[in-house]
């Protein structure tokens, strides 16, 4: 039985992943985005076309974890203070969007078909929700997640997730199924939501942070992967057990860890799982696309999908203008959020179980949601010229990130990195600091410094820390940890204007010869020179002579280092070293050997 199940799993996933690879590459090449590629791949290999893979609902249940992971990662990007700053957009713009779009789409559904008002409401309200799983990756890939436009789009999507509970309550209140009569009232669901969120906040503060501190002290990176996945799944399971939004639970857990030193490490570890499961989610949605329902009512399905897009696009455009957005930004927001969303499938099932709609209607409107999702990449491409801002005139300030990123990323916060980071901060240069010494991070925190936990030599973690937008990368790590190959890979990934490296000693400098860096600095050279200058002053040497001696030493040392770097032999240039024998051979003076 186990062998059969394993073989069945391999039989399903081989064609599914193969089709995804082919179609996503094609659609990416055409500029249509990965989402549409996944949807088409799922529909082609699914039961409706080739029939190579079945049981789409079971795969969808697993793949919904991808949405949960996505919301956890978004939560990690939003500290509580930043979330509080967005409260007007979340509870103002978000609430207005769900209510107005829900009522408008309900009216369209009621006019399009001979539905009762309860059935129209059970279909129209879910259609007001957009696809978080589709929109957020589009914003991230475009680099607009931290812009004012991206924050407003996310605020609407977040409120849509919050609205799952009241929408389920509304459907339950209209239910014609006697079995639903014993269900919990809406006020009780609301209290459960508040209690669950409060519990997750307390768990994040008193359980999660100590757990990650312990793992960091152990230095076991794979345990971070396990702990990150446990955090997401456990928070989602708590919410699911209460009949609430699993994605909301993961989001709250992410927000609680957004200000922790372990944020970047968690992002780097969870991101691959999010990408895979989110792709699987869209594959499963494509498999569930009822092509028979579309073939039976092609005019209604396509017409309703267009009506949904037009209605939501117009309403969101109007709301954007009311909230002070320029018309181009409001148009982009309306088109970006015009599709139906993945939570529509959940709410259609709720409505079907409540005997408000027939199974055929749930299938047809599920197809409408999928078709509307497929149109979003085409809409964004077709309207790019109209949405693009006119050319800026001199003095205009272009839209960009809210300076949440850093101009410099400092890796290593020991005695060397502290001085570098503090001098940059004193100059007003924003700095992100990464270190993997948990004790050092806690000590820095007690002095008010913010240091993130992680291996700063990992490219994925550097990317999450904002290295692609930084002007400086400064590696101040202890010991002889850096290799030329690592620096070259980092430089290729992040061609920033300046990469600077701390070298432990002369051997480290020679080893890094040829690395694409602006400068390599031996950690004790300048402090040793400073001490020698102070010693000569103490014994009465003239300042001019001290300057000449320092200049002579630095030139000699630099020439030796060039020879050693060229040959890789530390014995090269040994005749230039200042020794008693050399002084004795030229009493009274020491001449520059290069002259």
C-alpha positions in Angstrom: 0.0 0.0 0.0 2.8 2.4 0.9 4.7 1.6 -2.3 1.5 2.2 -4.3 1.0 5.6 -2.6 4.6 6.6 -3.3 4.3 5.5 -6.9 1.0 7.4 -7.3 2.6 10.6 -5.9 5.6 10.3 -8.3 3.2 9.6 -11.2 1.2 12.8 -10.3 4.0 15.2 -9.6 6.3 14.3 -12.5 3.9 15.5 -15.3 2.6 18.3 -13.1 6.0 19.8 -12.4 7.2 19.1 -15.9 4.2 21.0 -17.4 4.7 23.8 -14.9 8.4 24.2 -16.0 7.5 24.3 -19.7 4.5 26.7 -19.5 6.0 29.0 -16.9 9.2 29.5 -19.0 7.1 30.2 -22.0 4.8 32.7 -20.3 7.7 34.3 -18.6 9.4 34.7 -21.9 6.2 36.3 -23.3 6.1 38.7 -20.4 2.8 37.2 -19.1 4.0 36.2 -15.7 4.3 32.8 -13.9 0.7 32.7 -12.5 -0.9 32.3 -15.9 1.7 29.7 -16.8 0.8 27.6 -13.7 -2.9 27.9 -14.4 -2.6 26.8 -18.0 -0.2 23.9 -17.0 -2.7 22.7 -14.4 -5.6 22.8 -16.8 -3.6 20.9 -19.5 -2.4 18.0 -17.4 -5.6 17.9 -15.3 -8.7 15.8 -15.7 -10.3 18.3 -18.1 -7.7 17.9 -20.9 -5.0 15.2 -20.8 -6.1 13.6 -17.6 -2.5 12.9 -16.5 -3.1 14.1 -12.9 -6.2 13.8 -10.7 -7.4 14.6 -7.2 -7.0 18.4 -7.6 -8.9 19.1 -4.4 -6.4 17.2 -2.3 -3.5 19.0 -3.9 -5.2 22.3 -3.4 -5.5 21.5 0.3 -1.8 21.0 0.6 -0.9 23.9 -1.7 -3.0 26.4 0.3 -0.1 26.3 2.7 1.7 28.4 0.1 -0.7 31.3 0.7 -0.1 30.9 4.4 3.6 31.1 3.9 3.2 34.1 1.7 1.3 36.0 4.4 3.9 35.0 7.0 6.6 36.5 4.8 4.6 39.7 4.2 4.1 39.9 8.0 7.9 39.8 8.5 8.1 42.9 6.2 5.6 44.8 8.4 6.7 45.8 11.9 3.8 46.7 14.2 4.7 50.4 14.0 4.6 50.3 10.2 1.3 48.4 10.3 -0.1 51.1 12.6 0.9 53.7 10.2 -1.1 51.9 7.5 -4.3 51.7 9.6 -6.2 54.3 7.6 -5.6 52.5 4.4 -6.4 49.1 5.9 -9.6 50.0 7.8 -10.6 52.9 5.5 -9.7 52.0 1.9 -9.9 48.3 2.6 -13.3 48.4 4.3 -14.7 50.6 1.5 -13.4 48.3 -1.2 -14.9 45.1 0.3 -18.3 46.7 1.0 -18.7 48.7 -2.2 -17.3 46.0 -4.5 -19.3 43.3 -2.8 -22.6 45.2 -3.2 -21.8 46.3 -6.7 -20.9 42.7 -7.9 -24.0 41.4 -6.0 -26.1 43.7 -8.1 -24.4 42.5 -11.3 -24.9 38.8 -10.4 -28.6 39.4 -9.5 -29.2 41.2 -12.8 -27.3 38.6 -14.9 -29.1 35.5 -13.6 -32.4 34.7 -12.0 -30.9 34.3 -8.5 -32.5 35.1 -5.2 -31.1 38.0 -3.3 -29.5 35.7 -0.8 -27.8 33.6 -3.5 -26.6 36.7 -5.3 -25.2 38.0 -2.1 -23.5 34.7 -1.3 -21.8 34.9 -4.8 -21.2 38.6 -5.0 -19.5 39.1 -1.6 -16.8 36.5 -2.3 -16.2 38.0 -5.7 -15.2 41.3 -4.0 -12.1 39.6 -2.7 -9.0 39.7 -4.9 -6.2 37.2 -5.3 -3.5 37.7 -2.6 -1.5 34.8 -4.0 -1.4 36.5 -7.5 -1.1 40.2 -6.6 1.7 40.1 -3.9 4.2 38.2 -6.0 3.5 40.7 -8.9 4.2 43.6 -6.5 7.4 41.9 -5.2 8.8 41.1 -8.6 8.1 44.7 -9.8 9.9 46.0 -6.7 6.8 48.0 -5.6 6.0 46.2 -2.3 7.4 49.1 -0.2 6.2 52.0 -2.3 3.0 53.9 -1.3 1.2 52.2 -4.2 2.3 48.8 -3.0 1.3 49.5 0.6 -2.2 50.6 -0.4 -2.7 47.4 -2.5 -1.5 45.3 0.4 -3.7 47.2 2.9 -6.7 46.3 0.8 -5.6 42.6 0.5 -5.0 42.5 4.3 -8.5 43.8 5.0 -9.9 41.2 2.6 -8.3 38.5 4.6 -9.7 40.0 7.8 -13.1 40.1 6.2 -13.2 36.3 5.8 -14.7 35.9 9.3 -17.7 38.3 8.8 -18.3 37.0 5.3 -18.6 33.4 6.7 -20.9 34.8 9.4 -23.1 36.4 6.8 -23.4 33.2 4.7 -24.1 31.2 7.9 -26.8 33.7 8.9 -28.6 33.3 5.5 -28.2 29.5 5.6 -31.1 27.3 4.6 -29.4 24.2 5.9 -30.8 23.0 9.3 -27.4 21.6 10.2 -26.0 25.1 10.4 -28.5 26.3 13.0 -26.2 25.0 15.8 -23.2 26.9 14.5 -21.5 29.6 16.5 -23.0 33.1 16.2 -21.0 35.9 14.5 -20.1 37.7 17.7 -18.6 34.5 19.1 -16.5 34.1 15.9 -15.4 37.7 16.4 -14.3 37.1 20.0 -12.5 33.9 18.9 -10.6 35.9 16.3 -9.5 38.6 18.9 -8.6 35.9 21.4 -6.6 33.9 18.8 -4.7 37.1 17.6 -3.9 38.0 21.2 -2.7 34.5 21.9 -0.4 34.6 18.9 1.0 37.9 20.0 1.8 36.5 23.4 3.3 33.3 22.0 5.5 35.4 19.6 6.9 37.4 22.5 7.3 34.8 25.1 7.8 31.5 23.2 9.0 32.1 19.6 11.7 34.6 20.3 13.3 32.5 23.1 13.1 29.5 20.8 14.9 31.2 18.0 17.5 32.6 20.4 18.2 29.0 21.6 18.5 27.8 18.0 20.8 30.7 17.1 23.1 29.9 20.0 23.3 26.3 18.8 24.3 27.4 15.3 22.1 24.8 13.7 20.8 26.4 10.4 18.5 23.5 9.5 16.7 24.0 12.8 15.8 27.5 11.7 14.0 25.9 8.7 12.1 23.5 11.0 11.3 26.3 13.5 10.2 28.7 10.7 7.8 26.1 9.2 6.6 25.1 12.7 5.8 28.7 13.4 3.7 29.1 10.3 1.9 25.8 10.5 1.2 26.0 14.2 -0.3 29.5 13.9 -2.4 28.5 10.9 -3.6 25.3 12.7 -4.7 27.4 15.7 -6.8 29.6 13.4 -8.2 26.7 11.4 -9.3 24.9 14.6 -11.4 28.0 15.4 -12.8 28.1 11.8 -10.9 31.3 11.1 -8.5 32.4 8.3 -5.2 30.4 8.4 -3.5 33.0 6.4 -4.4 35.6 9.1 -2.8 33.5 11.8 0.5 33.2 9.8 0.4 36.9 9.1 0.1 37.8 12.8 3.0 35.5 13.6 5.1 37.2 10.9 4.3 40.7 12.3 5.3 39.5 15.8 8.8 38.5 14.5 9.2 41.5 12.1 11.2 43.4 14.7 13.2 40.4 15.9 16.9 39.9 15.0 15.9 36.6 13.2 13.7 38.2 10.5 16.1 38.0 7.5 17.2 34.4 8.4 13.5 33.3 8.6 12.7 35.0 5.2 15.7 33.3 3.5 14.7 29.8 5.0 10.9 30.0 4.3 11.0 31.6 0.9 11.8 28.5 -1.2 8.9 26.6 0.4 6.6 29.5 -0.3 7.6 29.6 -4.0 7.1 25.9 -4.5 3.7 25.7 -2.7 2.4 28.8 -4.2 3.2 27.4 -7.7 1.5 24.2 -6.7 -1.6 26.2 -5.6 -2.0 27.7 -9.0 -1.5 24.4 -10.6 -4.3 22.9 -8.5 -6.6 25.9 -9.4 -5.9 25.2 -13.1 -6.7 21.5 -12.6 -10.0 22.5 -10.9 -11.0 24.8 -13.8 -14.3 23.3 -15.1 -13.9 23.5 -18.8 -17.2 21.8 -19.2 -19.0 24.6 -17.4 -17.3 27.1 -19.6 -18.2 25.1 -22.7 -21.8 24.8 -21.6 -22.1 28.6 -21.0 -19.2 30.3 -22.7 -21.0 33.6 -23.2 -22.1 33.8 -19.6 -18.7 32.8 -18.1 -16.7 35.2 -20.2 -19.2 37.9 -20.0 -19.5 37.6 -16.2 -15.7 37.6 -15.9 -15.5 40.8 -17.9 -18.3 42.3 -15.9 -16.5 41.4 -12.6 -13.3 43.0 -13.8 -15.0 46.1 -15.1 -17.1 46.5 -11.9 -14.3 46.0 -9.5 -11.9 48.1 -11.6 -14.2 51.1 -11.7 -15.1 50.9 -8.0 -11.5 50.7 -6.9 -10.4 53.4 -9.3 -13.1 55.7 -7.8 -12.0 54.8 -4.2 -8.3 55.5 -5.1 -9.2 58.9 -6.4 -11.2 59.6 -3.2 -8.2 58.7 -1.1 -6.0 61.1 -3.0 -4.2 58.9 -5.5 -3.3 60.3 -9.0 -5.5 58.9 -11.7 -2.8 56.7 -13.2 -2.1 55.1 -9.8 -5.8 54.6 -9.1 -6.2 53.0 -12.5 -3.3 50.6 -11.9 -4.7 49.7 -8.5 -8.2 49.0 -9.9 -6.8 46.7 -12.7 -4.4 45.0 -10.3 -7.2 44.0 -7.9 -9.9 43.5 -10.5 -9.8 39.7 -10.5 -11.6 37.2 -8.2 -9.5 35.5 -5.5 -8.6 32.1 -4.1 -10.9 32.7 -1.0 -13.8 32.8 -3.4 -13.5 29.0 -3.8 -13.8 28.6 0.0 -16.8 30.9 0.3 -18.6 29.3 -2.7 -18.2 25.9 -0.9 -19.7 27.5 2.3 -22.6 28.9 0.3 -23.2 25.5 -1.4 -23.2 23.7 2.0 -25.6 26.4 3.3 -28.0 25.4 0.4 -27.8 29.0 -0.9 -26.5 28.0 -4.4 -26.5 24.8 -6.4 -23.2 22.8 -7.0 -23.5 23.8 -10.7 -23.4 27.5 -9.8 -20.4 27.0 -7.5 -18.6 25.3 -10.4 -19.5 28.1 -12.9 -18.5 30.9 -10.6 -15.3 29.1 -9.7 -14.5 29.1 -13.5 -15.3 32.8 -13.6 -12.8 33.5 -10.8 -10.1 31.5 -12.6 -10.8 33.3 -15.9 -10.6 36.7 -14.2 -7.3 35.7 -12.6 -5.9 34.7 -16.0 -6.7 38.2 -17.4 -4.7 40.2 -14.9 -1.3 39.8 -16.6 -2.8 40.8 -20.0 -4.6 43.8 -18.5 -1.4 45.1 -16.8 0.6 44.7 -20.1 -2.1 46.2 -22.3 -2.5 49.3 -20.1 1.2 49.9 -19.3 1.5 52.9 -21.6 -1.6 54.6 -20.1 -0.6 53.9 -16.5 3.0 55.0 -16.9 3.8 58.4 -15.3 4.7 61.2 -17.8 8.3 62.1 -18.0 9.4 63.9 -14.9 10.5 67.5 -15.1 13.5 68.8 -13.3 12.8 69.0 -9.6 10.2 66.3 -9.4 10.7 63.5 -6.9 10.0 60.1 -8.3 8.0 57.6 -6.3 10.2 55.1 -4.5 10.6 53.1 -1.3 9.9 54.9 1.9 13.6 54.7 2.9 12.9 51.5 4.8 16.0 49.9 3.1 19.6 50.6 3.9 22.3 52.5 2.0 24.8 50.2 3.6 24.8 46.6 4.8 27.4 45.8 7.4 28.1 42.1 8.0 29.7 41.4 11.3 29.1 43.5 14.5 32.2 42.8 16.5 34.7 45.5 17.6 35.5 46.3 14.0 32.0 46.3 12.6 30.7 48.4 15.4 33.1 51.3 14.6 32.3 51.1 10.9 28.5 51.0 11.4 28.6 53.9 14.0 30.7 56.1 11.8 28.3 55.6 8.9 25.3 56.3 11.0 27.0 59.4 12.4 27.2 60.6 8.8 23.5 59.9 8.3 23.9 56.8 6.1 21.2 54.2 6.9 22.7 50.9 7.9 21.5 47.3 8.2 23.7 45.1 10.4 23.9 41.3 10.2 25.7 39.0 12.7 25.2 35.4 13.8 26.5 35.8 17.3 23.3 35.7 19.4 25.0 37.1 22.6 26.5 40.0 20.6 23.0 40.7 19.1 21.5 40.9 22.6 24.2 43.1 23.9 23.9 45.4 21.0 20.1 45.6 21.6 20.7 46.6 25.2 22.5 49.6 23.8 19.8 50.4 21.3 21.5 49.0 18.2 19.4 46.9 15.8 21.3 43.8 14.6 19.7 41.0 12.6 20.6 37.4 13.0 21.9 35.4 10.0 24.9 34.3 7.9 25.7 37.5 6.0 27.7 35.6 3.4 24.6 34.0 2.0 23.3 35.7 -1.1 19.7 35.0 -0.4 19.9 36.5 3.0 21.8 39.6 1.7 19.0 40.0 -0.9 16.4 40.0 1.8 18.4 42.5 3.8 18.3 44.9 0.9 21.7 44.4 -0.6 20.3 44.9 -4.2 19.4 48.5 -3.2 22.4 49.3 -1.1 25.3 51.5 -2.1 27.8 49.8 0.2 28.5 46.2 1.3 31.0 46.1 4.2 32.2 42.7 5.4 33.6 43.1 8.9 33.6 39.4 10.0 36.1 38.0 12.4 38.8 35.6 11.3 39.8 34.3 7.9 36.2 33.5 6.6 36.1 35.1 3.1 37.1 33.5 -0.2 37.6 35.2 -3.5 34.9 33.0 -5.0 32.4 34.2 -2.4 33.2 37.8 -3.0 32.9 37.3 -6.8 29.5 35.6 -6.4 28.2 38.4 -4.1 29.5 41.1 -6.5 27.8 39.4 -9.4 24.5 39.2 -7.5 24.8 42.8 -6.2 26.9 45.1 -8.4 26.9 47.8 -5.8 29.3 50.8 -6.1 31.4 49.8 -3.1 32.3 46.4 -1.5 34.8 46.7 1.4 36.4 43.7 3.3 38.0 43.4 6.6 41.1 41.1 6.5 42.3 39.3 9.5 46.0 39.5 8.6 48.5 39.7 5.7 47.7 36.2 4.6 44.0 37.1 4.2 44.9 40.2 2.1 47.1 38.0 -0.2 44.3 35.4 -0.5 41.8 38.1 -1.5 44.1 39.5 -4.3 42.0 40.0 -7.4 38.6 40.1 -5.6 36.2 42.7 -7.0 36.3 45.0 -4.0 37.0 48.7 -3.5 39.3 48.0 -0.6 40.7 45.3 1.8 41.7 46.5 5.3 43.9 44.7 7.7 42.2 45.0 11.1 45.2 46.1 13.2 47.3 48.1 10.8 46.0 51.6 11.5 45.7 51.1 15.3 49.3 49.8 15.3 50.5 52.8 13.3 48.7 55.1 15.7 50.4 53.5 18.7 53.8 53.8 17.1 53.2 57.5 16.4 52.2 58.1 20.0 55.3 56.2 21.2 57.7 58.3 19.0 56.0 61.5 20.3 56.6 60.4 23.8 60.3 60.1 23.3 60.6 63.5 21.6 60.7 62.7 17.9 59.7 65.6 15.7 56.2 65.6 14.1 57.7 65.9 10.6 60.0 62.9 11.2 57.1 60.9 12.5 55.1 61.7 9.3 58.1 60.7 7.2 58.5 57.5 9.0 54.9 56.6 8.7 54.9 57.4 5.0 58.0 55.3 4.5 56.6 52.3 6.4 53.3 52.5 4.5 55.0 52.7 1.1 57.3 49.8 1.9 54.5 47.7 3.3 52.4 48.3 0.2 55.2 47.3 -2.1 55.8 44.1 -0.2 52.1 43.4 -0.4 51.9 43.9 -4.1 54.8 41.4 -4.6 53.2 38.9 -2.2 49.8 39.1 -3.9 51.3 38.7 -7.4 53.3 35.6 -6.4 51.2 34.2 -3.6 54.4 33.8 -1.6 54.6 35.6 1.8 58.4 35.4 1.7 58.5 37.8 -1.2 59.9 41.3 -0.3 61.4 40.1 3.0 64.5 42.2 2.4 62.2 45.3 2.8 61.3 44.5 6.4 62.8 46.9 8.9 65.1 44.8 11.1 68.1 45.4 13.4 70.4 44.0 10.7 69.0 46.4 8.1 69.3 49.4 10.4 72.9 48.5 11.3 73.9 48.3 7.6 72.8 52.0 7.2 73.3 53.7 10.5 71.5 57.0 11.0 69.0 56.6 8.3 66.8 54.2 6.5 66.1 54.9 2.9 63.1 53.9 0.9 64.2 50.6 -0.8 62.1 51.5 -3.8 64.4 54.4 -4.7 
